[in-house]
Amino acid sequence: MCPARLVMEHVTSRWGVLILIALRERSYRFSELRRRVGGVSEKMLTQTLQTLERDGFVHRDAKPVIPPRVDYSLTVMGEEAARQVAELARWTDRRVAEVEQARARYDEARRESVASASQ
């Protein structure tokens, strides 16, 4: 697989997008981030954070205190990626009604095509 495609997959994955957008606001502890993102399992959040950290988008700051404290924040490159995916998310929000209309037209045309083919 092309390296650029793999990076794009990480950044634009379902949880990658939501994590990057959330971390634009501020740094989060794991449990705070999980609540902020909503719907993500601990396992998926852990995997996605590790992937984004490995790719250089997320910084993991483990503090040597009791109880342990780990904060996640964006790196400079992560900030740049987060800006890009946030713009895509805003565009999606603006266009969702048009997408739903296009889906309805497509579905109706498919039903009509299937109905006429079966006659």
Secondary structure as the mmCIF struct_conf table of DSSP 4:
data_model
#
loop_
_struct_conf.conf_type_id
_struct_conf.id
_struct_conf.beg_label_comp_id
_struct_conf.beg_label_asym_id
_struct_conf.beg_label_seq_id
_struct_conf.end_label_comp_id
_struct_conf.end_label_asym_id
_struct_conf.end_label_seq_id
HELX_RH_AL_P HELX_RH_AL_P1 PRO A 3 THR A 12
BEND BEND1 SER A 13 SER A 13
HELX_RH_AL_P HELX_RH_AL_P2 ARG A 14 GLU A 25
STRN STRN1 TYR A 28 ARG A 29
HELX_RH_AL_P HELX_RH_AL_P3 PHE A 30 VAL A 37
BEND BEND2 GLY A 39 GLY A 39
HELX_RH_AL_P HELX_RH_AL_P4 GLU A 42 ARG A 54
TURN_TY1_P TURN_TY1_P1 ASP A 55 GLY A 56
BEND BEND3 PHE A 57 PHE A 57
STRN STRN2 VAL A 58 LYS A 63
BEND BEND4 ILE A 66 PRO A 67
STRN STRN3 ARG A 69 LEU A 74
HELX_RH_AL_P HELX_RH_AL_P5 VAL A 76 ALA A 117
TURN_TY1_P TURN_TY1_P2 SER A 118 SER A 118
#
